[in-house]
């Protein structure tokens, strides 16, 4: 349920919540389940719009997928079991869906067309279509394959070596899907290590992939086998409550079953750098994806510098980190984050614009932003601009704002966290 007005000037947050399943892992579980042979059962699947778009696309490719609440059962027939879709594949707002599916569809012996919403239509795709062409892929789109709609003429692929110019888990994953189908070996070199959910999942499904530093190798012609996957809570969703717990007075929040994959825990490291009162209880469960409980308490924060190899490990959390920085003593500098410009919005410009409306001292740079704290936030009318992470960040900003905050396009939050406002409301202390 989306509230008419955001809660402001809160006196405290307390309690326990379990954030929804990880978005990246949920997407990949459907993709791998669909190209594997046999049954895959996924529990704690994220019921956000993006992940449901992935399910819808693979159903159009002839895959039987049953959904009961957050349990998803996929009856895979192997890569060769995918069928030419009779209708256009609509990915909605999901950049992960369209970019990763290109790597799968490029090697299938049929024609398919990919489209998305207005946001997807503006997002650059040559970062995927160009390297896939080295494998022999034939993908056509507006502006020489830069923008959707994209037409994929699938066919045989040959392994290739490719050095990513920009650290991107989506591009890497798309090439790994292509490499699984290609003849010979595929070698991918990353400039910095990005989230490794795809590599872990290949192994979960019985495949082989080798990672040595920033170099990943995979051989084509592998057969994957269905399995069981439990999706941990999404640390990118947990980040909003970690921030709220740190900056709302008199707060203590425990977040249950949060994914602790080391390629995703940059937000925790930043909170620790800033002096947050945070504690972690990892689970000893031996699962492919590590998880645990995180407790955050109201903290006295200090400014910091966020750059380099840390950026790919928290790229989705930068909007909420910017808000944290407005409440820290001193200056926080975020750099090497050009990738923010090609997310659901240009997140550098959008974060700066919207937080400035509430009174933050924040300035955009070419590759990030500079935030001076501590700012007292006031009321105003702000917008998510259709970006779920901007929307949730602004809802947390409202919690410490002195005046009324009106958030336009709140519905974007359902892309990754449909129960966000219910969870927020459950933590509010009225005394």
C-alpha positions in Angstrom: 0.0 0.0 0.0 1.4 3.4 -1.0 0.7 6.2 1.5 -0.8 9.5 0.4 2.0 11.4 2.3 5.4 10.4 3.4 6.1 10.2 7.2 8.4 13.1 8.3 10.4 14.1 11.3 10.3 10.7 12.9 11.2 10.2 16.6 12.5 6.6 16.2 12.5 3.3 14.3 12.7 0.0 16.0 12.0 -3.7 15.3 12.9 -6.5 12.9 12.1 -6.9 9.2 13.1 -9.4 6.4 13.7 -7.5 3.2 12.5 -9.1 -0.1 14.7 -11.6 -2.0 17.7 -10.3 -3.9 16.7 -8.9 -7.3 19.9 -9.9 -9.1 19.7 -13.5 -7.8 16.0 -13.7 -8.5 16.5 -12.7 -12.2 19.3 -15.2 -12.7 17.5 -18.1 -11.0 14.7 -17.9 -13.6 17.2 -17.5 -16.5 19.4 -20.5 -15.4 16.3 -22.6 -14.5 15.0 -22.0 -18.0 18.1 -23.0 -19.8 18.9 -26.0 -17.5 17.4 -29.5 -17.8 14.9 -30.5 -15.2 13.1 -28.8 -12.3 14.4 -25.8 -10.5 12.7 -24.6 -7.4 13.3 -21.0 -6.2 12.2 -19.9 -2.7 12.1 -16.3 -1.4 11.9 -15.0 -5.0 11.5 -11.3 -5.3 7.9 -10.5 -6.5 8.9 -7.1 -7.9 7.9 -5.9 -11.3 11.3 -6.4 -12.8 11.7 -10.0 -11.8 8.1 -10.7 -12.9 9.1 -9.3 -16.4 11.8 -11.9 -16.5 9.3 -14.7 -15.8 6.9 -13.4 -18.5 9.7 -13.3 -21.1 10.7 -16.9 -20.5 7.1 -18.1 -20.6 6.9 -16.6 -24.1 10.0 -18.6 -24.9 8.1 -21.8 -24.1 9.3 -22.4 -20.6 6.7 -23.7 -18.0 7.1 -21.5 -14.9 4.7 -21.9 -11.9 4.5 -19.2 -9.3 3.0 -19.7 -5.8 3.6 -16.6 -3.7 7.4 -16.2 -3.5 8.1 -19.8 -4.6 8.8 -20.3 -8.3 9.1 -23.6 -10.0 10.7 -23.8 -13.4 10.6 -26.8 -15.7 13.7 -26.4 -17.9 14.3 -28.3 -21.1 17.8 -27.1 -21.6 19.1 -24.3 -23.8 17.8 -26.2 -26.9 14.3 -26.3 -25.4 13.8 -22.6 -25.8 11.3 -21.8 -28.6 10.9 -18.9 -30.9 8.5 -16.4 -29.3 5.3 -15.6 -31.1 5.1 -12.2 -29.5 7.6 -9.4 -28.7 9.5 -9.9 -25.4 8.7 -6.9 -23.1 11.2 -6.4 -20.3 9.3 -3.6 -18.7 11.7 -1.4 -16.7 14.3 -4.2 -16.3 17.8 -3.5 -17.6 19.0 -6.8 -16.1 16.4 -8.7 -18.1 17.2 -7.2 -21.5 20.9 -7.2 -21.2 21.3 -10.7 -19.9 18.7 -12.2 -22.2 20.6 -10.8 -25.2 23.4 -13.2 -24.3 21.0 -16.1 -24.2 19.0 -15.2 -27.3 22.1 -14.5 -29.4 22.9 -18.2 -29.6 19.4 -19.6 -30.2 18.4 -20.5 -33.8 15.5 -18.2 -34.0 14.4 -14.5 -34.3 13.2 -12.5 -31.3 12.5 -8.8 -30.5 13.1 -7.1 -27.2 11.4 -3.9 -26.0 10.9 -2.2 -22.7 9.4 1.0 -21.2 10.4 4.6 -21.8 13.3 4.3 -19.4 14.7 1.2 -21.1 14.3 3.0 -24.5 16.9 5.6 -23.3 19.5 3.1 -21.9 22.6 2.3 -23.9 22.7 -1.3 -25.3 25.9 -1.2 -27.5 27.9 -2.0 -24.3 26.3 -5.4 -24.7 25.6 -5.7 -28.5 29.1 -4.7 -29.5 31.0 -7.4 -27.5 28.3 -10.0 -28.4 29.0 -9.2 -32.1 32.6 -10.5 -31.5 30.9 -13.9 -30.8 29.1 -13.7 -34.1 25.8 -12.4 -32.7 23.5 -10.5 -35.0 21.5 -7.8 -33.0 19.9 -4.8 -34.6 18.3 -1.8 -33.1 17.8 2.0 -33.3 20.9 4.0 -33.8 23.0 1.0 -34.9 22.0 -1.2 -32.0 22.3 1.5 -29.3 18.6 1.6 -28.3 15.5 -0.6 -28.2 13.5 -2.1 -29.9 16.3 -4.8 -30.4 16.0 -7.5 -33.0 18.1 -10.6 -32.2 18.8 -13.0 -35.1 20.1 -16.0 -33.2 22.7 -18.5 -34.5 26.0 -20.3 -33.8 28.4 -18.4 -31.6 32.2 -18.7 -31.3 34.1 -18.1 -28.1 35.9 -14.8 -27.8 38.2 -12.8 -25.5 36.9 -9.5 -24.3 38.2 -6.9 -21.9 35.3 -4.8 -20.4 36.0 -1.1 -20.8 33.6 -0.4 -17.8 33.0 -2.6 -14.8 29.5 -4.0 -15.4 28.0 -7.2 -13.9 25.2 -7.0 -16.5 27.6 -7.0 -19.5 29.8 -9.7 -17.9 26.8 -11.9 -17.3 25.4 -11.5 -20.8 28.8 -12.6 -22.2 28.9 -15.6 -19.9 25.5 -16.7 -21.2 26.8 -16.4 -24.7 30.0 -18.2 -23.7 27.9 -21.2 -22.4 26.6 -21.7 -25.9 29.7 -20.7 -27.9 32.2 -23.1 -29.4 35.6 -23.1 -27.7 36.5 -20.9 -24.7 35.4 -17.4 -23.7 37.7 -15.2 -21.7 36.3 -12.0 -20.0 38.6 -9.5 -18.2 37.0 -7.0 -15.8 38.7 -3.7 -14.9 37.3 -4.1 -11.4 35.6 -7.1 -9.8 31.8 -6.9 -10.0 29.0 -8.9 -8.4 29.6 -12.6 -9.1 26.1 -14.0 -8.8 26.2 -15.4 -12.4 29.5 -17.3 -11.7 28.2 -18.7 -8.5 24.9 -19.8 -10.2 26.7 -21.5 -13.1 28.3 -23.7 -10.5 25.0 -24.3 -8.6 23.5 -25.7 -11.8 26.5 -28.0 -12.3 28.4 -25.9 -14.8 32.1 -24.9 -14.7 33.5 -21.4 -14.7 37.0 -20.3 -13.6 37.8 -16.9 -12.0 41.3 -15.8 -11.4 41.5 -12.2 -10.2 39.8 -10.1 -12.8 39.9 -12.9 -15.5 36.9 -15.2 -16.0 37.0 -18.3 -18.3 34.1 -20.4 -19.5 33.8 -23.2 -22.0 30.9 -23.6 -24.3 28.7 -26.7 -24.8 27.9 -27.2 -21.1 24.7 -28.8 -19.9 23.2 -27.4 -16.8 20.9 -29.3 -14.4 17.9 -27.9 -12.4 18.5 -27.4 -8.7 17.1 -25.7 -5.6 17.8 -22.0 -4.9 17.0 -20.0 -1.8 17.3 -16.3 -2.5 18.7 -14.3 0.4 17.3 -10.8 1.2 18.5 -8.1 -1.1 21.3 -6.0 0.5 20.4 -3.2 -2.0 16.9 -3.1 -0.4 18.3 -3.5 3.1 20.5 -0.4 2.5 17.6 1.9 2.8 16.7 0.7 6.3 20.4 0.6 7.3 20.6 4.3 6.4 17.3 5.0 8.2 18.4 3.2 11.3 21.7 5.2 11.3 20.2 8.7 10.8 16.7 8.6 12.4 17.1 9.4 16.2 16.5 6.7 18.8 16.5 3.9 16.3 17.5 0.2 16.4 16.6 -2.0 13.4 17.5 -5.7 12.8 17.4 -6.9 9.2 17.0 -10.7 8.9 18.5 -13.0 6.2 20.4 -10.3 4.2 22.7 -11.5 1.4 26.4 -10.9 2.4 28.1 -11.7 -0.9 31.4 -9.9 -0.6 31.0 -8.4 -4.1 27.9 -6.6 -2.8 28.8 -5.5 0.8 30.3 -2.1 -0.1 27.4 -0.4 1.7 28.4 -2.1 4.9 32.1 -1.0 4.5 31.0 2.6 3.9 28.8 2.6 7.0 31.8 1.3 9.0 34.1 3.9 7.5 31.6 6.6 8.5 31.5 5.3 12.1 28.0 3.7 12.0 26.9 1.6 15.0 26.4 -1.6 13.0 26.8 -5.3 13.8 26.6 -8.4 11.6 25.7 -12.1 12.5 26.6 -14.3 9.5 24.8 -17.6 9.0 26.9 -20.8 8.8 24.6 -22.4 6.3 27.1 -23.5 3.5 24.8 -22.1 0.8 26.2 -20.7 -2.5 25.2 -17.1 -1.4 26.3 -16.1 2.1 23.7 -14.4 4.3 23.2 -13.1 7.9 21.4 -10.7 10.2 22.4 -7.0 10.4 21.6 -4.7 13.3 21.9 -0.9 12.9 21.5 1.8 15.6 21.4 5.6 15.5 24.9 6.7 14.8 27.2 9.7 14.7 28.6 9.7 11.2 31.6 11.3 9.6 32.3 12.1 6.0 34.5 9.8 3.9 35.8 9.3 0.3 34.2 6.5 -1.8 36.1 5.6 -5.0 37.9 3.0 -7.1 37.3 -0.7 -6.6 34.6 -0.1 -4.0 32.3 1.6 -6.5 31.1 -1.6 -8.4 30.3 -3.2 -5.0 27.8 -0.5 -4.1 26.8 1.1 -7.3 23.1 0.7 -6.6 23.5 2.1 -3.1 25.0 5.4 -4.0 21.7 7.3 -3.9 21.1 6.3 -0.2 24.8 6.8 0.6 24.4 10.4 -0.6 21.6 10.9 1.9 23.8 9.4 4.7 26.5 11.9 3.8 24.1 14.8 4.3 23.9 13.8 7.9 27.6 13.1 8.5 30.1 15.6 9.9 32.4 17.0 7.2 32.6 16.3 3.5 31.9 13.1 1.6 33.3 12.7 -1.9 32.0 10.0 -4.3 34.0 9.5 -7.5 34.6 6.9 -10.3 30.8 6.5 -10.5 30.2 7.4 -14.1 28.1 4.2 -14.4 25.3 6.0 -12.4 24.6 8.0 -15.6 23.1 5.0 -17.4 20.9 3.6 -14.7 17.1 4.0 -14.6 17.9 7.7 -14.5 21.1 9.7 -14.6 21.4 9.0 -10.9 24.2 11.6 -10.4 22.0 14.5 -11.6 18.8 13.1 -10.2 20.1 12.6 -6.6 21.7 16.0 -6.6 18.6 17.7 -7.9 16.1 16.0 -5.6 18.2 16.2 -2.4 18.9 19.9 -3.1 15.2 20.6 -3.1 15.1 19.4 0.5 18.0 21.6 1.6 21.1 19.3 1.1 24.4 20.8 0.3 25.3 18.5 -2.6 27.1 19.2 -5.9 27.4 17.0 -9.0 30.8 16.2 -10.5 31.7 14.5 -13.8 32.0 11.1 -12.1 30.1 11.5 -8.8 29.2 14.1 -6.2 30.4 16.1 -3.3 28.2 16.3 -0.2 28.8 18.6 2.8 27.2 17.7 6.1 25.4 18.1 8.4 22.4 19.5 6.6 19.0 20.1 8.2 16.5 18.8 5.6 13.2 20.7 5.1 10.0 19.9 3.2 9.2 20.1 -0.5 7.9 18.3 -3.5 10.3 15.7 -4.9 10.1 13.0 -7.6 11.5 9.5 -8.1 11.7 10.2 -11.8 10.5 6.6 -12.2 13.6 5.2 -10.5 12.8 2.9 -7.6 16.1 3.5 -5.7 15.6 7.3 -5.9 12.1 6.9 -4.6 13.1 4.9 -1.6 16.0 7.2 -0.8 13.6 10.2 -0.8 11.2 8.3 1.5 14.1 7.9 4.0 15.0 11.6 3.5 11.5 12.5 4.4 11.8 10.6 7.7 14.4 13.2 8.9 12.9 16.2 7.2 11.2 19.0 9.3 8.5 19.8 6.9 6.0 17.9 4.7 7.5 16.0 1.8 5.5 15.1 -1.3 6.9 12.3 -3.4 5.8 12.1 -7.0 5.9 8.8 -8.9 6.0 6.7 -5.7 4.8 3.7 -7.6 8.3 3.1 -9.1 9.3 1.6 -5.7 7.3 -1.5 -6.5 9.9 -2.5 -9.2 12.2 -3.9 -6.4 10.4 -3.5 -3.1 6.6 -3.8 -3.2 6.2 -4.0 0.6 8.6 -1.0 1.3 6.1 1.3 2.8 4.5 -1.4 4.9 7.9 -2.4 6.3 8.7 1.3 7.0 5.4 1.8 8.8 6.0 -1.3 11.0 9.2 0.2 12.4 7.9 3.6 13.3 7.9 4.4 17.0 5.3 7.0 17.9 6.8 7.9 21.3 
